[in-house]
Amino acid sequence: MNKDQTLSQDTGRVTFKELQQIIKMGLVQGNLIPAFAGAWLAVVMTNHSFLSSIPQILMMIVGSTLIMGGACALNNYYDQDIDSIMPSKQGRPTVNDRISDRNLLILSFGMMLIGEACLFLLNVPSGVLGLIGIVGYVSYYSIWSKRHTTWNTVVGSFPGAVPPLIGWVAIDGQMSLAAIALFLVVFCWQPVHFYALAIKRSDEYSLANIPMLPSVKGFKRTRISMFIWLIFLLPLPFLLSNLGVTFVVIATLLNLGWLALGFTTFKKDSDQTKWATKMFIYSLNYLVVFFVLVVVVSLIKMI
């Protein structure tokens, strides 16, 4: 009995929790934070009225959510073979026959089409950036680099850093140094975040024959790469110096704190997995704190 036949006995019973797994809602929510911060910063820096910009912001959030969720669903469709091998991913609805390939593709392309329509209704640059994000994530990351090169995480960081650009151009209609600075923060943040996760799941990636850096080059080489990306983060707050000295100081302390945590792995009794877990948790908090800081500081300046 094939997958579609199995589902036909149970069709329409995918739960909301399973839908969240299919579209990787945790990842989508994480990317919406920089997207909103980009839109908010554009409102403040280009002297737009916040109240009159609310419809644009809401449309941007809806469009971004749909294209990211749709792209993630397509990623889950393509990765079914390797997900079935990795223990941490075997509970996904795409692996355990809770959704058919046909329905999965309808969901994926439907979400992306509606999401792109929302972004193009805002303006052409928003729609184009959305397409860049989709193509980058699905083609260059999921289909090509993830299975063929240890640079897969870096390649995936490009489409992963598009949301703040979409947020900005949804309001302003054109690029700016501030938008590029937000893009660079998310871009440099991602390798550290995902390398930490890859260290924790190194055995799983080896089992699935996915060339993640820790699985191929080992822990020490991965640690060096993480430090390089952390160093790249250090000057980026200065590109947002228009937000004031307070922002630059706090953001720099946030970067230095992450760098200091990284150095704890040089202790003789350091546990690699525990260290990777700490780095991963810090990365989650970093993303939230940094972009909330962007919103709060710009709000204070506006008042």
Residue pairs with C-beta under 8 A, 6 or more apart in sequence:
3 97
3 100
3 101
4 100
4 101
4 102
6 97
7 97
7 98
7 99
7 100
7 103
8 100
10 98
11 100
11 103
13 98
14 22
14 93
14 98
14 99
18 93
18 98
18 99
19 93
20 26
21 91
21 92
21 93
22 72
22 73
22 76
22 92
22 93
22 94
22 99
22 104
22 107
23 68
23 69
23 70
23 72
23 73
23 107
23 111
24 69
24 72
24 75
24 76
25 69
27 68
27 72
28 65
28 68
28 69
28 72
30 284
30 287
31 64
31 68
31 160
31 163
32 61
32 64
32 65
32 163
33 287
33 288
33 291
33 292
34 161
34 163
34 164
34 167
34 182
34 185
34 186
34 287
34 291
35 60
35 61
35 64
35 163
35 164
35 166
35 167
36 57
36 61
36 167
36 291
36 295
37 164
37 167
37 182
37 291
37 292
37 294
37 295
38 163
38 164
38 165
38 166
38 167
38 168
38 179
38 182
39 53
39 56
39 57
39 60
39 167
39 168
39 170
39 171
40 57
40 167
40 294
40 295
40 298
40 299
41 167
41 168
41 178
41 179
41 182
41 294
41 295
41 298
42 48
42 167
42 168
42 169
42 170
42 171
42 172
42 176
42 178
42 179
43 49
43 50
43 53
43 57
43 171
44 298
44 299
44 301
44 302
45 176
45 178
45 242
45 298
46 171
46 172
48 171
48 172
53 171
56 122
56 170
56 171
57 170
57 171
59 118
59 119
59 121
59 122
59 170
60 118
60 119
60 122
60 126
60 166
60 167
60 170
60 171
62 115
62 118
63 115
63 116
63 117
63 118
63 119
63 122
63 126
63 130
63 166
64 115
64 119
64 130
64 163
64 166
64 167
65 115
66 111
66 112
66 114
66 115
66 118
67 111
67 112
67 115
67 116
67 119
67 130
67 133
67 134
68 115
68 133
68 163
69 111
69 115
70 107
70 108
70 109
70 110
70 111
70 112
70 113
70 115
70 134
71 108
71 112
71 133
71 134
71 137
71 138
73 104
73 107
73 108
73 111
74 105
74 108
74 109
74 112
74 138
74 142
75 137
75 138
75 142
76 83
76 92
76 94
76 104
77 94
77 101
77 104
77 105
77 108
78 138
78 142
78 143
79 89
79 94
79 142
79 146
80 94
80 95
82 147
82 208
82 209
82 210
83 89
83 90
83 92
83 94
83 95
84 90
84 95
85 204
85 207
85 208
86 201
86 204
86 205
86 207
86 208
87 204
88 201
88 204
89 95
90 96
93 99
94 104
99 107
112 134
115 130
116 127
116 130
116 131
116 134
119 126
119 127
119 129
119 130
119 166
119 170
120 126
120 127
122 170
123 169
123 170
123 173
125 169
125 173
125 174
125 175
126 166
126 169
126 170
129 162
129 165
129 166
129 169
130 162
130 166
132 159
132 162
133 159
133 162
133 163
133 166
134 159
135 159
136 155
136 156
136 158
136 159
136 162
137 156
137 159
137 160
140 155
140 156
140 158
140 159
141 152
141 155
141 156
141 159
144 155
145 151
145 152
145 155
145 156
146 152
146 156
146 210
147 209
147 210
147 211
148 211
149 155
149 211
150 211
150 212
150 213
150 216
150 217
152 210
152 211
152 212
153 190
153 191
153 194
153 195
153 198
153 212
153 213
154 191
156 190
156 194
157 186
157 187
157 188
157 190
157 191
158 187
160 186
160 187
160 190
161 183
161 184
161 186
161 187
161 190
162 183
163 186
164 179
164 182
164 183
164 185
164 186
165 175
165 179
165 180
165 182
165 183
168 175
168 176
168 178
168 179
168 182
169 175
169 179
172 179
177 239
178 239
178 240
178 242
180 239
181 236
181 239
181 240
182 240
182 291
182 294
184 236
184 239
185 233
185 236
185 290
186 287
188 229
188 232
188 233
188 236
189 229
189 233
189 283
189 286
189 287
191 225
191 226
191 229
192 226
192 229
192 230
192 258
192 279
192 283
193 280
193 283
193 284
193 287
195 213
195 214
195 222
195 225
195 226
196 226
196 276
196 277
196 279
196 280
196 283
197 276
197 280
198 205
198 212
198 213
198 214
198 215
198 222
199 214
199 219
199 222
199 272
199 273
199 276
200 273
200 276
200 277
200 280
202 212
202 214
202 215
202 219
203 215
205 211
205 212
205 214
205 215
206 215
213 221
213 222
213 225
214 222
219 272
223 262
223 265
226 262
226 279
227 259
227 262
230 255
230 258
230 259
230 262
231 259
233 255
233 258
234 252
234 255
234 256
234 259
236 251
237 247
237 248
237 251
237 252
237 255
238 248
240 247
240 248
240 251
240 294
241 248
243 294
243 297
243 298
243 301
244 297
244 301
246 297
247 293
247 294
247 297
250 293
251 290
251 293
254 286
254 289
254 290
254 293
257 282
258 279
258 282
258 283
258 286
261 278
261 279
261 282
262 279
264 270
264 275
264 278
265 272
265 275
